[in-house]
Amino acid sequence: MSDLVLSDNLDENFERFMVEAEDTGCVWVLEGDEGFALCPSNISESVDVMPMWSQPEFAQAHCVDEWESYKPVPVSLAELLDEWLPGMHEDVLLVGVNWNADMEGDEMEPLDLLEEFDES
């Protein structure tokens, strides 16, 4: 498997997200003129998901179609843990973790992801 491609194994992609985020000290989101990329959740009709990736190449791969004008931007791990995840919880958003090219991946409650980092 190439290091620049996420697999169809969602658990593996999640583990990779955790390890690489801690190694690099940041995660990547997509930002455009209207703000950050969001999409409807696959598990709840009333909630949106903000996808995040552990590498800029993974994020860049999704800059097509409706996200064509978006660019990968880094978020420091400290900022993610201290500000973004608590804020996303308040805004009732889910986190999409290391979605593969088919937009498949885990959707998590932000505080659950925060707990995962606390335990690692």
N, C-alpha and C positions, 0 to 999 in steps of 0.2 A: 504494500500500500504506500502510495506517495505521501510524503509529509505535508504536501500542499492540498490534500483532498481529505475531506471528512468521510467517514465510512457510513454504511447503512446500519451499523450497530450503534444505537442511540446511547446506550450505557457507556460504550467506549468513547463516544464523542463528548459525553458529559465529563467523564474522568479526564479527558484531554483538556477540556475547558478549565477544570480546577487546577491541574498541574501547570499548564501554560500560563494561566492568569497569575499564579503565585510566582512562577519563574520570571516572567517579564514585568510583573507589577502593574499590568493594565489589561483591560478588555477593550473590545472595539464595537462601536455602534455605528449606525448609518445616520448621517445628518443631511438634510436638504433645506431648501428655502422655507418650507413650512414647519421645520423642526425635525424631530427625530422620527425615524421610520417605525411605524406601528402597523400591525395587521390584526384582523379578527382572530380570536382564539379558536382552536379546534375543539376545545373541551367546554367552553362556556360562551353562549351567544352574546352575552351582555358585557364581555370583557375583551379588551385589546391586549396584544402581546408586543413587547419590545424585544426584538431579537438582539442577541449579543454574541460575539465570537471571540475566540482566544488569539486569533491571528488576523492581521489586516487583509491578507489574501482571501480568507474565508468570507469576510464581510464584503470585499470588493466583488466577489463572484455574484452577489445578489443585486448589484447596481445595474439592473436591467428593467425593462418594461416600466412599471409605475415608479420604480426607484432609480431610474436611469440617471437622474440628475443628482442623486445622493452620493456622498463621499464617506468612506470610513474615517472615523475620528476616535482617538484613544480616550479612554476614561481610566484614570489611575485607580488601582485596586483600593487604595485608602478612600478615595472619593466615592467609589462604588459602594463600599461597605458602610461608610459614615453618612452619606447623603442620598445617593441614588436609590438604593434598595429600600430604605425607610420611606423615601418620598414616593416611590412607585407603589408601595403598599398603601399609603394614604390616598394615592390617585386611583387605586383599584386597577392596577396593571399587572400582568404576568410577565415573567422573563422567559424568553426563548433562548435556550442554551445551545450554542454551536450547531445551528441548523445546517443540515447538509444541502447539497445542490437542489434536492427535491423539496426544500423547505420543511423537512422532517426533523424533529428533535423534541427534546423535553420542553414542556411549558411548566413553569414553577411559580409558586407564590414567592415574592421577593424575600420575605422573612425566612422561608425555607432555604433559599440559596444562602442567605446571610448565615444561617445556622450551619450549613455545610462548610462554609469557610471557617467558621469559629471552631469546628470540630477537626479540621484538617491541619 
